[in-house]
């Protein structure tokens, strides 16, 4: 048996995945005359995902009619519809993580071709019913569980324009959008997922037995269904005026908008689903099921929400001979989501901006041979935001009838705070636009600063109020940065053209003020969700790793005094473990990269076009994939481990060239002579700290080839012979490679240690034909 395991090499990726194939088909018809045009199209997209059970089908239809009824009156209609059917996996089974983590020594099939089932470590039951284990096979699970999602969308648009008088124009736009979603998640009674819920293996216990009565789902499967519709109505009226008075361009507009979003939904979970008996749902009313029923586990959830919004928009522009331009904008929004208090009723947004085109000045004429354009831009604006998770009023959520008391229940959704104010963001911006050598080189650079004040944060209050966390305006956040965009055309002839584009963005944020009573727990600091004044949002902290012990190869950590050992009750202990009050986490960096950008290349030669797109990010860190996922025992034999384990500590002296700890079992720390237990103080083990230590923090700097494409466009001479208006063939590849720190060992650094799936490499071939 051991020899068979050594020789076995199950390719789980081959069994669970495939090369994705996507087909896109579009047929369009257009025509008309000088005053009226029409366009219609139908399309179909059928995609087989990389995972074998993932299938998506989408069908679309579009109809447009545009007509100038008279020289001053225009009307347009558009109707869009789509139907999408998606098939995928149950949330309990992730094929990507399973294929990556499961040992290749586990077979998928027996020698006779039947499915091979094994008993995962997690399957051992802790219930009082029996010492049960549940057999698992990935192929069987993917066939007995799943998820379906059906989406239907209908959009109707109407646009009316009336040119009233010289420069004065009225426009009305109306839209109707209807979206319907149906989702079905299912698991059959012989699935591993239902076996775990049941508490014993399918079809092994007798009806009416004590074990039967202790199970929440002794027979049948699980069916969860949800249906939701969202209807959006929008009407916008705009009155605008624009006229040039001998070089003085004046433009103004006033807009009113009414918008209503109506959401209706229904969802519920049903036990005892029997698809083989005509989709019958017949739950067994066991003691365990009745307990869950009384606790509301199977109570349907009905969603009924209406959000109404009224908006007013005012804008004015003045420009003199394209030299000087001034712009002012004001917007106010009122909504039934903002509460009854007048200070919540309207959301104010306003901004002012100016632009000075220096190259339109006479004194710049001597430089026009090499300086094509130069303009300076300035802007200032204030935005307001209402946090939807807060309310100035007490908001109660109406519940169901309690089955024990017969009384109606309600819970508090939002506690009141009448002193809440808008979250405000003030933005300053300075920009420069310029181009050289007849626009061979063009560039835009912007410097900005955003000051966020009165941000909503949590405040801890006394429990005598009935709750312990209150939302208040207590946070200030600063954002500043630079955005640069450059386009360079070094080569341009009749048959050849090369364009290089470069964009770069730098952003720095800092929490200026947080609620002083915010409890920044160790868990929040490790995850990067702590709010610490003077630091950037998303800063992660780590346990300070001191190295591997020379004798044991286990990780040792610095305490807050910088020591690697401590004396307790006259005995010295190495810092294999630490008391909670000995720990001082150290800052490791930010998860969100402050520097991001991209490089775009386009080379055209006659009818051929080659395009490439690179993206990069710099300045961020993240945690490497965890090594010690279960620190209570040695590695799970059914799971893969990272190749880093090959470089682990094996003998004294290895700690000089590796930071990967030695293997261990559940008795290792007991035999080490660790610190004694202390009352009311957490005792943190090194295997728990290691994956969150400085040893497992790595730079996420990367350069990615996002896309590469090659297209051929048939010229007009060929098209004329073929009686076509357009004919293009394109081949494209996405996510071809990424260059990053080698410590990631193939993992995507942008997704970090918690990634459940990888970004797939895709190839596509498209053909576009126009008649």
N, C-alpha and C positions, 0 to 999 in steps of 0.2 A: 504494500500500500504506500509506503514511504517513497519507494522508487517511482511509482506511478505519479505521485504528487510532484516529484522532482522533474519528471519529464513533461508534466502537464503544463500547458501555457494557453489558458483560455483567453481569447481576445474579446473582452467584453465590449470594446468599442465597435468591433465588427458585428457583434450580435445585436447590439442595441442601436447602432447608428448606420447611416448610409450616406452616399453622396446626394445632397439636396438637388432637386430639379424643380425649376420654376418656369412655367409657361405663361406668357402674357400675350394676349391677342386683342387687337383693337380694330374696329371697322368704323370709319367716319364718312359722313356725307355732308357737303356744304355747298352753298350756292346763293343766288340772289341777284339783285340789281343795285343801282346806285343808291337807292333809298332804303331798301329792305334786304337784309341778309339772314340766312339761317344756317345752323350747324347742328348736326346730330351725330351721336356715336354710341356704340355698344362695345363693351369690353369684358373679357374674362381673364382671370388670373388663377391658375391652379399651381399650388406649391406643395411639394413634399419636403417637409423639414428634414434636418439632419438626423433627428431622432425618428425611429421607424414608425412610431404611432402618431407623429405630428403631421397633420394634413390641413391645408387651408384652401378654401375655394371662395373666390370673390367675383361677383358679377355686377357690372355697372352699366348705367344708361344715362345719357345727357341729351338735352334738347334746348337750343337757344334760338330765339327770334329777336332781332333788333331792327327797328324801323324809325326813320325820320318821317313822321306823318306830314310835317311841313318843315320849312327851313328853320322854324323856331321851336318845334315840339318833337321830342324823341320819346319813344317808349320801348322798353326791352323786357323780355321774359326769359327765365331760365328755370329748367326743371332737372334735378339730379336725383338719381335713385341708385341704391346699392344693396346687395344682399351678400352677407359673408357667413360662411360656415367654417368653424374651426374645430378641430379634433386634437386632443392632447392627453396629457397624463394626469392622473390623480395627484393632488398636492402631497400625498404621503410618499410618493416615489419620484425621485429625481434621477433620470437615466445618466446624466452627465456626472454627477457626484458618485453614483454607484459604480460606473465604469472606471472612474479614476481611483476610487478608494478600495474596491473589492479585489482580494487576492486572485491572481490568475491560476492558482493551484486548485481553486474551486471549479468543478466542471459545470457546464450548463445542461449536459445530457448524460444519461447512463450509457453503458456499452450497448444496450439494446435499442438505443435511440429515444427512449422515454426521457422526460424531464427529470433532472436531478434536483432533489430538494435537500436543503441543509437547515440546521437550526441555529439562527443567529444568536449571539450572546444576549442581545436585547430582548429576545423572545421568551426568556424564562419568566414564567408568571410569578408574581408576588402575591397573588390572591389566595384566599383561604380555600378555594375550590379544589385545587390539586396542584401538584408540581408539574405544571404543563409547559411544554415548549411548542412553538409553532413553526412548521417547516416553511421554507421560503425558496422561491425560484423567481428570478427577475423576469424571465420571459412569461411565466405564468401570471405574475402580478400585473404586468403591463397589459395582459389580455383580460384579466378579471376586474380591473379598475380602470377608470378613465374620466375624461371630462369633455363635454361638448359645449360650444358656445355659438349661438346663432344671433347675428346682428342684422337689422334692417334699418335703412336710413332713407328718408325722403326730404328733399330740400326744394323749396320753391322761392324764387327771387323775382322781384318786379322793380324796375327802375323807370322813373318818369323825370324828364328834363324839360323845362320851359325857359327859353331865352326871352325874358320879359322885355328888356330894353337895353340899349347900348351898355354892355358890361354888367347888367343886372340879370341874375340867373336864379331860378328856383329848381330844386331837385328833391325828389321824394324816393326813398328806397324802402321797400318792405320785404320781409323775409319770413318764411315759415319753415321750421326744421323739426322733423319728427324722427326720433331714434327709439328703436325697440330692441331690447336685449333679452335673450333667454339663455340661461346657463344651467347645465345639468352635470352634476358630479355624482358618480356612482361607484359602488364597490359590491361585488357579488359575495354570496355567503361563504364561498370556499376561498376567498382571498386572504392573504396574510393580514391585511388591514382589519378585516372584520373578525378574523380569529383573535386578534389582540383585544378588540372590543368585547368579544364574546367571553373570553377568559378560558377557552379550551378549544381543542381542534374541532373543526367542522364535522358534524355527523358522528360524534363519538359518545355522546351522552343520551340517556333515555329521556323521553318526554315525561315531565312531572317529577323528575328526581330533584334532590336538594340542590345539586349543582345547577340544574336547569333553572331553578327558581332564583338562584343567586346571580344569574347572567342577565345583563341588560338587553342582549339580543341573542337568545338561544337559537333562533332560526331566521333565515332570510338575510338579505343584504341591507345596504344603506343607500338611500337615494336622497340627494339634496338638489332642490330646484329653486331657481330665482328668476323672476321676471321683472323687468323695469322698463318704463317708457319715460322719455324726456321730450317735452314739447316746448319749443322756443319760438316766441313771436316777437318781432322787432320791426318798429316803424321809425324811420329817421327822416326829418324834414330839414333842409338846408337852404338858406337864402344867402347868396354870395354876390359880391360886387368887385369887379376888377377893371381898372382903366389906367391908361398911360396918358398923363398930362405933360407932353413935351419933355419926356425923360423922367418925369416923376410918376412912378408906378404905385398906385394905391390899391390895396386888396383887403377885403374884409369878408368875414362870414359869420353867420349865427346858425347854430344847429340845435335842434331839440330831438331827443330820442326817448322812446318808450319801449321798454323791454320786459318781457315776462317769461319766466322759466318755470314750467310745471313738471314736477317729477312724481311719478307713481311707481310703486314697486311692491313686490311680495316675495318672500323667501321662507323656506322651511326645510327641515331635515326629517326624514322618515326612516324608521327602522322596520325590518320585516319585509323588505322589498323582494318580490319574487318575479323576475322577468320571464322565467320559463312557464309561469302560470298566468300569462296574459297581463303582465305588469301589475299584479295584485300587490297591495301593501297591507300586510297582516301582522302587526306587532304582537308580540307575546307579552301579556300583562303580568310579568313576573314582579317579585318584590323590588328587584333592582331597577326595572323599567319604570315602575310606579314612582319610585323615589326621584328619578331623573325627570319624570313627567311633572311631578309636583314642583320641582325646582325650575321648571320653565325651559328645559333643554329642547323640547319639541314644540314650543309655542311659536307659531308663525310670526314673522316680522313684516309689518306693513309700513311702507314708506309713502308719505303724502306731504309734499312740500311745494310751496309756491314762493318764488322770489321775484318781486316786482322792482324795477329800477327806472327812475326818470333821470335823464341827463341833459345838461345844457352846456354847450360849447361855444366859445367866442374866440375869434382869432383875427388879428390885424397885421398887415404887412405894409411897410413903406420902403421903396427902393428908388435910389436916384442914379440913373444911367449905369446900373449894375455895379456902381462903386460902393455905395453904402446901403445896407439893408438892415432894417429893424423889424423885429417880429415879437408879438405878444400873444399869449394863449391863456385862456381861463377855462376851466372845466369844473362843473359841480355835479355830483351824483347824489340822488336821494333814493333810499331803498327801505322796504319794510324789514330788512335784515339789520338795520342800524339802531333799533330801539326807538322809544317814544321821546326821549330827551332831545330838545332842539339842537344841542351841540353835537348830537350823533346823527342828526337827520341828513346832513349834507357832507359829502366828501370833497374837500377843496383841493384842486390841483391848478397851479398857475406857473408860468415861466415867461421870461423875457430873453431875447437873444439879439445879437447884432453881428454883422459881417462887413468887413472892409476889404474889397478887392483892390489891392495896390497896383496890380498890373494894368488896371484901367485908368490910372493916372498918367498924365502927360510926362511927368518926370521919370517914369519907368520905361519910356519908349526906347532909350539907348540900349536897354538890356533884353529887348524882346527876341533877339536872335537866339539866345540860349535860355532865357527865363520865359516860359510860355504863360505861366499863371502863378499868382501868389495872392492868397487871401487869409485874413485873420478872422477868427470866429470867437465870440464870447457868449456865454449863456448862464442863466441863473434861474433856478426853479424850486418849488416846494411841492411835495406830494404828501397826501395823507392816506392812512390806511386804518381800517377797522378790523381788529382781530376777531375772527368769527368764533373763536373759542372762548370769548368773554361776553359779558352782557352787563349793562347798567341795572337791569331788572332781574329778579328771581325768575328763572325758567325751570319749570317742572316737566319731567317726562312722564306721561301717563302710562302706567303699566297694566298688567292683566289682573284678574281676580285671583287672590291667594287661595289655593285649594284647601289649605288647612283652616283658615279663618273665615273664608267666604267674603272677605273684604277686598275692596279695590286697593291696588298698590300704586304708588308713585315714587319716583326718585328725583333728586335734584340734578338737573343737567348742568346749569350754570348758577353759581352763587352770585348775588348782586354786588355791584360796586358802582354807586352813582357818581363817584369821583373819577371814573375812567376818562381818559382823554384820547385824542387821535394819536396813533403812531405817526411821527412826522419824519420825512427825509428831505433835507435841503441839499441841493446839488449845484456845484460850481463846475464850469467847464471852459477850458481855453483850447482852441483848436487852430491848426494851421494846414492849409491846402496849398500844394505847389506842384508844378510840373516843369520839366526842362526839355529842351531840344525837340520842339514840336510834339510834345506829349510822349516822347519816347520813354521818359521817366516821369511817373506821377506818384505822388505820395500824400498821405493824410496822417497827421499826428494829433492826438487829443490828450490833454491832461485834465483829470477830473478829481473831484473830491465830493464824497457823499457823507453827510452828517446825519445820523439817525438818532432822534431823541424821543423820549417818552415811550420806549419800546416795552412791550408787555413782558413782565417776568413774574416769577413766583415769589411769594413772601410767606414765611412760616408764621402762623398766628396761634394763639392759645386754643386748645380743643374745646374750651367752654363756649366758643362761638358755634359749635356744631360741626366745624370742619377745620382743618389745620393748614391748608394751602389757599392763599388768596392771590388773585391776579391783580397786579398793580402796574402803573407806569413808572418803571424804575430803571430802565436800561438805556444807555447811550452807546452807539457803535459808530466808528469812523471807517470809511472806505476811501482809499485814494489809489490812483493808478494812472497808467499810460497805455494808450492804444496806438499802434503804428501799422499802417498799411502802405506797401510800396509795390508798384507794378513797373517792370522794366522790359522794354522791347529792344534787345540788342541786335536783332536781325529781322529785316523786313524787306523782301523783294516781291516781284510779281508772283513767283511760285513758292516762296518760302517765307515763313514767319515763325519767330521764337519769342514767346512771352513768358516771363518769370514773375510770379507774384509771391509776396512775402507779407505775412501778418504776424504781429506779436502783441501780446497783452500782458501787462503786469498789474496785479492788484494786491494791495495790502490792506487788511482789515484789523481793527483793534477794538477791543471792548473797553470803552472809556469808563463806563459806570455800570455796575450791576447791583442788584439788590444785595445789600450787605448780609442779609440773613439767608441768602441762598446757600443751601447745603451742598457743597461740592464734594460728593462722596468719592471714595477711591475708585469705585466702579465707573463713575462719570469721567474721572480724569483718565483712566485707562482707555475708555472708549472714545474720548475726544469730545464729549458732550458737556463738559464742565464749563461754567461761566466764571472766568477769572479775569479780574480787571488788569489791564495792561498787556494782555495776551490776545493773540488772534483766535477767532472762533475756529473750532476744529483742531485745536492743539491737543496732541496726545502726550501722555506721560507714561513712564515706564519704571519698572523696578530696576535699580542700579546693579547690573551684573558685575561681579568681581572676578569671575573665572571659574574653572573647574578645579575641584579639590585634587591634589596630587595623589592621594591614596585611594579615593573612592571614585573619582571621575564624575561626581555629582555637582550640580551648580551651587555656587556660594554667592551671597549677595551682601552688598554694603548696607549697614544700618544708617540711621540719620546722622550718626557721629562719624561716619566714614570707616567704621571698623568692620572686620570680617568675622569676628567672634565676640562673645559676650559672656560674662560670668553671672550665673544665677545660683543662689544658695551654695556659694563657695565652690561651684563647679563651672568649668569653662566649656562653652558649646560653640561649635562652628556655626556660621550662619547658613546652615542648610534650610532652616526655618526661621521665621521672624514673628514676633508678636506684632499685632497691628500698630501699637503705639511706638514701635521701633522703626517703622517704615517712613521714609521720605521719598516720594516719587520724584523723578527727574524729568525735565522737559525733553522730548525727543524730536519735536517738529510739528508741522501741520500736515493734515491729510489732503487738503485741497491745494493743488499746485498754484503758487503765485505767478508763475510764468507759463504761459501757453501760447501756442502759435502754429503756423503752418506754412508750407512752401508748395506752391502750385506751378506746374510747368505745362506749357502747351507748345507743341511743335507741329507746324502745318507745312506739308510739302505737296503741292498740287492738290489732289483729291484726298490725300491721307492726313489724318489728324491723330497725333499721339498726345495723350494727357496723363499726367501723374500728379498725385496729391499726397503730400507728407504732412503729418502733424507731430507735434512734440509738446512735452510738458516738463518743467524744471522746478526744483525747489521744494518738493513735497516728500513725505516719507509714509510708510505703512508697515504693518507687521507681516512678516513672512508666514506662510502656512504653518499651522500649529504642528508641533511634533508630539507633545504630550497631551493628546486629546482626552485621555482617561488616566488621571494621575493616581488612581487607586490600585491599578494592576498593570502587569506587563502588557505589551501591545496585543491587541485583539488579533488572533491568528487568521481571521477571515478578512482582515483589512490590509490594504497596501500601506506601506510606510514610504516616506520620502527617501530619495536616494541619498539624502544627507546623512542618514543613519550609517551608511558605509564608511563615513568619515568620523564616526563617533569615537569617544575615548575608550580604549581597550586595556591600556596598561599605564603605570606611572610614567610620566614624561610626555604622554600624548597631549596633555593640557597645554603644552607649549605651541602646538600647531593646529588645534581644533577647539571649538567651543560647543561641540555637540556632545551632550552628556552620555554617560554609560547607560546601558540597559538596566532595568530595575524590576523588582517585583513588589508585591504588596507588603512584604516584611522588611524591605530595605530600610525605610525610615525608622521603623521600630527598633532595628538593631543598631542604628547609628548613634543612639544616645542623644536624642533631640531635646530641646527645651521642655521643661515640665509644663503641664497645662495650668492656665491661670483662669480664675473665675471671671466671667463677663469680658474676656479679652479674646479676640479671634487669634488663632494660631495658623499662620499662612505657610504652607509647605512650598519647598523650592520647585517641585514639579508643577505646582499651580502658578508660581511666579515666572518660571522660565519663559514660557511662550509670550508673556507680557513684559519681558525684560528688554534692556538695551541691546542684548545679544541678538534679538529677533526683530530689530527695527532696521529697515533697509530703504535706501533711496528709491523713489519711483520715477526718477528721470528716465525718459524714453523718447525714442524716435520711431514712428510707425509709418509704414507705407500704407496709407489708407485706401488708395485706389489707383489702378493703372488701366488705361483703356486705349484701344486702337480702333479708329473708325475710317470707313471709306465712303465718300459721298460722290455718287455718280454725277458727272458734269452735265450741263444743259444739252450738249450735243447728243450724248448717249440717251438722255431722258426723252428727247424728242423722237428718236428712233423707236424707243420702247413705249411711246405714248403714255409717259408717266410725268407727274409734276415733281416727284421727290422719290429718291431711292437711296437708302443708307443702310450699311451693315456695320455693326459695332460689336466688339468683344471687350469685356471688362472683368477685372479681378479685384476683389476687395480684401483688405487685411492680409496682405501677402507675407509681411514679416514685421517684427518689432525688435528694436535694439534696446536692451535694458540691462541692468545689473545682473550678472550671471547667477547671483544668489537666488533669483526667482525661479530658476530651473524650469522654465517654460510656462509658469503661471503669468497671468496678465497683471502687471504691477498696478494698473489703474483700478482693478477690481479688488486687489488686496487679498488678505487671508480668508475672508468670508465669502468669496465668490462661489456661487452654486453652478455656474456654467461659464464656459469660455466663449470668446467672440469667434465665430467660425470664419474660415477662409471660404470665400464664395467666388464662383465664376459664372459669367452670364454671356449670352449671345443674343443680340437683338437685331431684328430686320424691320425697317420702316419703309413702307411703300405708300405713295400718294398718287391718286389718279386725277 
